[in-house]
Amino acid sequence: MTSTEVTPRHRSGLALGVLAGALALDVSGLGVLNAALPSVGTRFDLDDTTLQWVMVAYAVTFAGFLLVGGRLADVFGRRRVFELGVALFTVAALVGAVAPGIGVLLGARAVQGIGAALSGPAALALLTEVFPAGPARNRAFGVYAAVGAASFSGGVMLGGVLTQFLGWRSVLWFSVVVGVAVLAATRAGLPSGAGRGGSLDLPGAISGTIGLTLLVVGASSSGATAWGSLCLAVVFLLLFVVREHRTEDPVLPLDLFRVASVRAASLAAFLQYMASVGMLFFAPLYLQGMLDYSPLESGLALVPMSAGVFLTANFVTGRLLTKYTPSMLMAGGLVLIGGGTALWMSTPQDGDYLLHVLPGMVISGIGQGLNFPAMTSAALTGIQPEQHAVAGAVNVVAQQIGASIGVAVMVLIAATSDDQLTGYHLAYLAAGIGCALGAVIIAMAGRRTSTA
C-alpha cells in the first residue's frame, strides 16, 4: 500500500474522530450536569424551580439556534462555523467551571447551547464531504451515530462519577479539555467546507429562533408560563413558515419536507428521543427514590444502555445499511426502543435490577443503535449537498422537540395517577405505543417509496 493511499485514510479517520468528539460534547451537554444538580443547588442555595434551569438553559438555546446554525454552515462554510461553535462551547464551559454565582453559570450554559447549535449541523455536513456515498459513509455514520446515541446516557453516567470524586465543577472542566482537543485537531482533520454564498434571511432567522426557543421553554415550564410560552411559540413559528414561503433564500427550505426520507427521519428522531430521554428521566427517580441507589450507582446502572447503543451502531448498523433501507432499520429500531421502554412496566416498588431494569435498557439501547445511524442517513437522502447542514439541523431539531415536548407529555401522563409507580408505568406504555405506531408509519411509507 502506498503512502498516497494511507494518508487519505489517516485523515478520514482523524476527521471522524474530530466530528464524533464534537457530537459527544453537544449531546452529553444535555445530561452531563444531571447528576451534579444537587451539588450545584447546595453550592448556590437554589430551590428546584431555579435549579432546573441549569439543564433547561442549555436545551433552550441548543434547540432554538439549530436552524440558524445549519443555514450559516451552508452559506459561510462548514468548517468555519464548526470551529466557531466548538470554540463558543469550550469558552462557555470554562466560564461555567469558574462561575462565582448562578447567573454566570446559567449564562454560560446558554452560550454552550448556542455553540452546540452551530457545530452540530456543520459536523454532519462535513461528514458527507469526507466520506463518499457507499460503504465508507455507512460505516462512518455507524461510528458517528454510535457516539451520538450513547453520549446522553454516557454523559449522565460520567457526570455522576466526576461529581462523586471531583465535585460538580470537574464536569465542566472535562468539557473544556475535550473541546480544546477537538479544536486542536480540526484544521488537520477537516476539509475547508467552503460555503456556497448567499444571505441569511434575518426575519426568518429571528422568528424561527424565537419560536423554537419558546417551544422548549414552554415544554420545560408549568402553569401560566408554559401555556403563554407555547402560544407565543405557535405565533412565531407560523410567522416563520409564512416568511420561508415568501423569501427566495430561506433559512429552512420547506421543500425539504416533501422528501419522504426527511419526514421519516424526523419522526424517528422525535420518537427515539421521547422514549430514550424519558427512560433516562424516570430512571434516577426509580433507582434512587424506590431502590435506594446512590447517584453514583444510579449513573453506573445506565452503562448497559450506552454499551448497547454504541456496540450496535458501531459494529452492526453500518453493515446493515449496505443491505437494507434506512426505513427498515428505523422501523425495527423503533420497535425495539418502544418494546424496551414498555418492559419497564414490570418494575415493582422493590424491583431487582437484573430482572426488572436491565432487560428493558439493553433492548432499548440496541434499538437506538439501529435507529440513530439509519435516521442520520435518511435525513440527508435525496437532499442536495449544499443543503446538508440545514437538513441535519432539521433532524436534530426533531430530536430536541422529542426530548423536551415528548418527555413533558410522558411526565403529564405519569401525573394522571395518584400512585407514583403506576404513573411511571403509564408513561412507559404511552412511549411504547408511540414508537410502535411510528414504526408502522415509517415501514409503510418506505414500502410505498420503494414500489413507486
N, C-alpha and C positions, 0 to 999 in steps of 0.2 A: 504494500500500500504506500502510495507516495505521500509526500508532505502536503501536496495541494489537496489531497483528499482528507487528510487528518485535520487540517486547520478549520475548514468549514464545519466539520462535526464537532470539533472542540468549541468553536464559537457558538454553535447552536445549543450545545449543552450548557454553556455559560449563560446564554440568553434565557433558556428555560429556567435555570436556577434564579436568575435575577427577577424574572416575571413572576415565578411562583413565590419567591420570597416577598415581593411586594404584595401579592394577593394574600399571603398569610398575615401580613401586617394589617391589611384592610379588614379582612374578615374577623380575625381574632380581636381586633379593636372593639368589636361589638360586645364580646363576652369576657375579655381578659380581666376586667376590673370587677366582674360579678362577685367572685369570692372575696374580693378586698373591700366590698362596700361596708360591712360592719366596722372594719378598721378605719375607713375614711370617715364614717359617721361619728365614731368615737373621737377621732383627731380634731374634727371641726365642730363637734357638738350639734349634729344635724338630726332632724326628725326624718321619718321615712319618706314623707312627701317631697322634701328637698333632696334627699339622698338619691332618689330615683333618677334625678336629672344628670347625675354623673354618667349614667348609661344613655339616657334619652338625648342629651346634648349632642353626643356623637351620632346617634342614629338619625336625628332630625336633619343635620347638615349633610350627612352622607347621602341620604335619600334625596334631599332637596336639590343638591347640586349635580346629581349624576348626569342628567340630560345635557346640562351646560358643559360638563367635563367631556362628554362624548363629542359634542359639537366642536369644542375648542381643539380637541385632539385631531379631528378630521380636517379642520381648517388650518391650524397653525403648526401641525407636526406632532406625531405621536410621541417620539422620544422627548421632545422639549416639554410637552405637557406632563408626561410621565415623571420626568425629573422634578418638575415644579411640584407635582403632587406629593412625591415621596419626601422632598425637602420640607414642605409645609408640615406634613405628618410628623417628621422627625423633630423639627424645631418645636412644634407644639407639644410633643411628648416630653421634651427636655424642660419646657416651661412648666408642664404639669408635674413633673418629678420634683421640682423645687418650689412648687406653689405654696405661698405663705397663707393663703386663705381660699375659701370655697369659690369665690368669684373668679379668681385666676384659674383655678382648676377647671371650672365649667367652661370658661372661655377657651382654655387650651383644648379641651375635649371637642368643642365645636369646630375649632380650626383643624384638628385631626380629621374630623369627618369631611371637611372640605378637601383636605389633601387626598383622602381616600377616594373621594368622588372624582378627582382629577386623574389620579393614577390608574384606577381600575379599568375604565373603558379603554384608555390608551394601551394598557398592558394586553388586553385581549386582542386589539387590533394589531399590535406588534407581533403577537404570537402567530397570526396568519401571514405576516410578512416573512418571518424567519423560517416557517415550516410550510412547504408547498402542500397543496391538497393531496391526500392519499394516505398511505400507512404511516408516514413520518408525522403528519399532522395529527392523525388519530392517536398515535402514541403520546404525542406532546399534550393533546387535550386530556388524555388519561392522567398524566402526571400533574398537569396544571389543576385539573378538577379534583384530583385526589387531595392535593394540598388545600385547595379552597374549601372543599366539603368537610375536611377534617379539622379545619382551623378554628371554627367556632367552638366546638366541644373541646378541642385541644387547648384553645385559649382559656376556657373556663378552668380546665384542669391545671394548666400552667400557672394561672393566676392564684389558684389555691395553694400550690406548692411554694411559689415565691413569697406570697403573703405570710404563710406559716413560718417560714425560716428567715426571711429577709425584710419583711414589712411591705406595706402596700406600695410605697414609692418605688420599690425594686421592679414592679410590674412595668412602670413607665420607663425606667432606665433600660430595661431589656428591649423595649421598643426602640429606644434611641440607638442602642448598639446594632440591632438588626437593620434599622433604617440607614445608618451610616455605611454599613457593609453593602447594602443594595445600591446606594448611590455611588460608592467607590467602584463597583463593577459595571455600572450602567454603560458608560462610554465604550468600554472594551467589548461588551457583550451584545449590545443592541444596535440595529441599523438606525439611521437618522430618522426614518419615517417622515419624510418631508410632507408638509401639508399641501392640500390642493388649492389653497387660497379661498377667497370668498369673505363674507362678512358675518358677524354674529348678530342675529336678529335680537336686538336688545329688548323690545317689548315682549317678545315670546320668551326670552330667557328669564325675564323678571317675573312674568305671570306664571310660567311653569315652575320656577324655583319656589316662589311663594306658595303656590298651590300644593306642591308635593311636601313642602315643609309643614304647612298647616295640616295636611293629611296625617302625617306621622305624629305631630303634636296632639291632634285630636284623638288618635288611636291610643296614645300614651297617657291621656288625661282622663278625668272623670267629671261628671256633673255638667254644669253650665259651660265650663271651659272646653270640655270635649265637644259638646254639640255646637258651640259657637265656632270652634276651630274647624270642625268638619263642614259646617255650612259655608264658611268663607272659603274653604278648600275647594268645594264644588264650584263656587263662583269663579275663582281664579283659574281653575282647570278648564272650565267652559270658555273663559276668555282666551286661554292658551290654545285650545282647539280651534276656535274661530280665527285667531291670528295665524296659526300654522296653515290653515286652509287658504288664507289670502296672500301670504308672503311668498316670494319666489325663492327665497333662501332660508328655509325654516330650520329652527333648532332640532325639531323632530319631524322628518318627512313622514307624514301619516300614511303614505303608500306602503311603508314597511309592514303595516298590519294587514295588508292584502295578501301577504306571503303566508301560506298555511303553516310553514315550519316555524315562523316567528310567533304566530299565535299559539301553537302547541308548546313551544319552548317557554313562553311567558306563563302559560297555565301550569306547566310542570314546575317552573321556578316558584310560583306562588304557593302551590300545594306542598312542595318539599319543605320550604321554609316555615310554612304554617305548622306542619306536623313535627318537624325535627326541632325547631326552636321551641315549639310548645312542649315537647318532651323535656327539653333542657330547662324550661321554665319550671315545670312541675317537679322535675327530678329532685332538686335540693329540698323543696318543700316536703316531699315524701320521705326522702332518705334522712334528712336532718330532723324534720318535725315529727315523724312517726317511727322511724327505725333508729333514731338517736345517733346518727353518724356525725362525726366532726366535719367541719368544712373541708379539711384535707382528705378525709375518707370519702366524702361526697364527690370531690373532684376526681379522685383516683377511680371511683366507681364508674366514671364515664369513659375510661380508656378503651374498653371494648368497642364502643360505638365508633370512636375515632379510628381505631385499628381496622374495623370492618369497612369504613368508608375508604380509608387510604389504600388498603390492600386490594379491594375490589376495583377501585378506579384506576389504580396504578398498574395492576397485573392482569386484569380481566377485561375491563370495558373497552380499552383501546383496541384489543384484538377483536372483540365482538363487533365494533363499529365497522370493521372491514367486511363483515359477513351479513350484518343485519342493519336495518334502517334505524336512525335515531328515534323514530316514533315507536318502534317495537321496544327499544331499550327504555325509553321514557315510561311507556305503559307498564312494562314489567317492574321497573324501579318503583313506580308509584304504588303498585300492588304490594310490594314488599314493605315500603315505608308505612303505608296505611295498615298493613297487617301487623307489623311490629309495634306500631303505636296502639292499635286495638288490643294487642296482647296484654298491655298494662291494665286492662280492665280486670284482670285476675289478681291484681296486687291487693292483699289484705292489710289490715291495720298492723299486724305483726309479721309482715312478709319475710320470706327468705330471699336473699339477693340472687343466688344461683338459680332458684326455681322460678321466682316471680319477676325479677328485674332484668337479669342478664339476657334471656332469650329475645325479648322484645327489642332491646338495644342492638343486639347483633343483627337481627333481621332488618331492622330499620337502617343500620349502618351499611349493610350490603345493598339495600335498595337505593340509598343516597349515592353510593359509589357507582351504581349503574346509571342513575338518572342524571347526575350532575354533568359528566362528560358529554352525555347524549344531548342534553338541553343546551350546553355550551356550543356544541357543533351545530345543532338545529337553529340556534339563534342567528347564525351567520350564513346559513344555507340559502342560496338564491339572492343574496344581498351583494350589491356592487362593492368592491374592495374599499372604495373611498368612503363608504358609509359603515364600515365595520365597527368603528369606535362607538358611534351613536346606537347602532344595533345592539352592541354589547351592553351599552348603558341601559337600554330598554329592558334587557333580561335582568340586570342587577336591580333595577327599579322594581320589577315584579318580585324579586327575592325579598327586597326590603318591605314592600307592602305586605307580603305574606308573613314576614317576621313581626310586623307591627299590628296591622289590622287583623290578620288571621289569628294571631295569638290573643289579641284583645277579645275576639269573638269566643275563643276557647275559654278564656277567663270568665266571660259573661255566662257562658253555658254552665261552667262549673259552679257559678254563684247561684244558679237556679235551685240547687238542692240545699236543704238545711244541714245535711250530713256532708262534711268536707270531703271524705274519701269517695263517696258516691258522686259528688260533683266532679272530682277528678276523672272518674270513670266515664261520666257523660261526655266530658271534653275529649277523652281519648276516642270514644265511639264516633263522635262528630268528625274528628280528624280522619279516622279510618274510612268512614263513608265518603268524605270529600275526596280523598285520594283514590278510592275505588271508582267513583264516578268520573274523576279526571282521567284515569287510565282508560276507561271505556271510550270517552270522547276523543282522546288522542289516538287510540288504536283505530277507531272508525274513520277519523279524518285521514290518518296515514294510509288506510286501505283505499279510500276514495282517491287520494292523490296518486297512488301507485297504479291505479287502474284507469286514471284519466288519460 
